[in-house]
Amino acid sequence: MLVPVFAFAASDSMMMEHSSMSEGDMMMQADKGMMNSSHMTEGLSRSCHDLKMLSTDEKTKMLTDIGHNMDAGALKQVLRCMFPGSMKKRIARITDRDLKFDPKRAETLYYVPSTHQFFVTCTGMKTVAYVVQGDETIVNPRSYFNDHRQQFVDAAKMGKEMFEKMMMEMK
């Protein structure tokens, strides 16, 4: 069973203004507002070497937390430090608006075999938009994604709704 792990946590500076912005504009503003904020995910400021040395359980939790917190700038640590090279697989280029947050940008879907997690990027904020936990029986991640696509759509939709709600509350 796939369990969506999604969400957004954004800094107050990001939320304060621009109530009539498009999703793409909100992502750009989020990028500007959050890049100066401190990381919300515990341990994300560790050295690349330390992130590489984390246990599988620690990496699973940290990736889930990054997807929940949407830590701006965290994508570099995820791709280069936590899951370098063959430790992750690029599954698809995401252009479907139902699966991404910024309608103006294509995103990437990755699969991490060691943690059985899928994640979609949010390149505007240089982070992970959301994480979907797969099961341990995944043989072909692309087929798994296609067979469970609706769960990815649901995770993205819930994340977008949370983000929009937070934006409205900050008015």
Backbone hydrogen bonds, N-H to C=O, Kabsch-Sander energy under -0.5 kcal/mol:
donor,donor_aa,acceptor,acceptor_aa,energy
3,V,133,Q,-1.4
5,V,131,V,-3.6
6,F,4,P,-0.5
7,A,129,A,-0.7
9,A,69,N,-0.8
14,M,11,S,-0.6
15,M,11,S,-1.4
16,M,12,D,-1.5
21,M,18,H,-1.5
26,M,22,S,-2.6
27,M,23,E,-2.3
28,M,24,G,-2.1
29,Q,25,D,-2.6
30,A,26,M,-2.9
31,D,27,M,-2.4
32,K,28,M,-2.0
33,G,29,Q,-3.0
34,M,30,A,-2.8
35,M,31,D,-1.7
37,S,34,M,-1.4
42,E,40,M,-0.5
44,L,41,T,-1.8
46,R,43,G,-1.8
51,L,47,S,-2.3
52,K,48,C,-2.3
53,M,49,H,-1.5
54,L,51,L,-1.0
59,K,55,S,-2.5
60,T,56,T,-2.6
61,K,57,D,-2.3
62,M,58,E,-2.6
63,L,59,K,-2.7
64,T,60,T,-2.0
65,D,61,K,-2.7
66,I,62,M,-2.7
67,G,63,L,-2.4
68,H,64,T,-1.9
69,N,65,D,-3.3
70,M,66,I,-2.5
71,D,66,I,-0.6
73,G,125,M,-2.4
74,A,71,D,-2.0
75,L,126,K,-3.0
76,K,73,G,-0.7
78,V,74,A,-2.1
79,L,75,L,-2.9
80,R,76,K,-2.6
81,C,76,K,-0.6
81,C,77,Q,-1.3
82,M,77,Q,-2.9
83,F,78,V,-2.1
87,M,84,P,-2.2
88,K,85,G,-1.3
89,K,111,Y,-2.8
91,I,89,K,-0.7
91,I,109,L,-2.9
92,A,109,L,-1.3
94,I,92,A,-0.6
94,I,107,E,-3.4
95,T,93,R,-0.7
99,L,96,D,-2.1
100,K,97,R,-0.7
105,R,102,D,-1.5
107,E,94,I,-2.7
109,L,92,A,-2.8
110,Y,108,T,-0.5
110,Y,119,F,-3.0
111,Y,89,K,-2.3
112,V,117,Q,-3.1
115,T,112,V,-0.8
116,H,112,V,-1.8
117,Q,112,V,-1.2
118,F,132,V,-2.8
119,F,110,Y,-2.1
120,V,130,Y,-2.0
121,T,108,T,-2.0
122,C,127,T,-2.6
125,M,122,C,-1.1
126,K,122,C,-0.7
127,T,122,C,-1.9
129,A,120,V,-2.9
129,A,127,T,-0.5
130,Y,120,V,-1.0
131,V,5,V,-3.8
132,V,118,F,-2.6
133,Q,3,V,-2.2
134,G,116,H,-3.4
134,G,132,V,-0.6
138,I,135,D,-0.9
144,Y,140,N,-2.6
145,F,141,P,-2.7
146,N,142,R,-2.5
147,D,143,S,-3.0
148,H,144,Y,-1.7
149,R,146,N,-0.9
151,Q,148,H,-1.5
152,F,148,H,-1.1
152,F,149,R,-0.6
153,V,149,R,-2.5
154,D,150,Q,-2.7
155,A,151,Q,-2.0
156,A,152,F,-2.5
157,K,153,V,-2.8
158,M,154,D,-2.7
159,G,155,A,-2.2
160,K,156,A,-2.7
161,E,157,K,-2.5
162,M,158,M,-2.3
163,F,159,G,-2.3
164,E,160,K,-2.8
165,K,161,E,-2.5
166,M,162,M,-2.4
167,M,163,F,-2.2
168,M,164,E,-2.3
169,E,165,K,-2.5
170,M,166,M,-1.3
171,K,168,M,-1.2
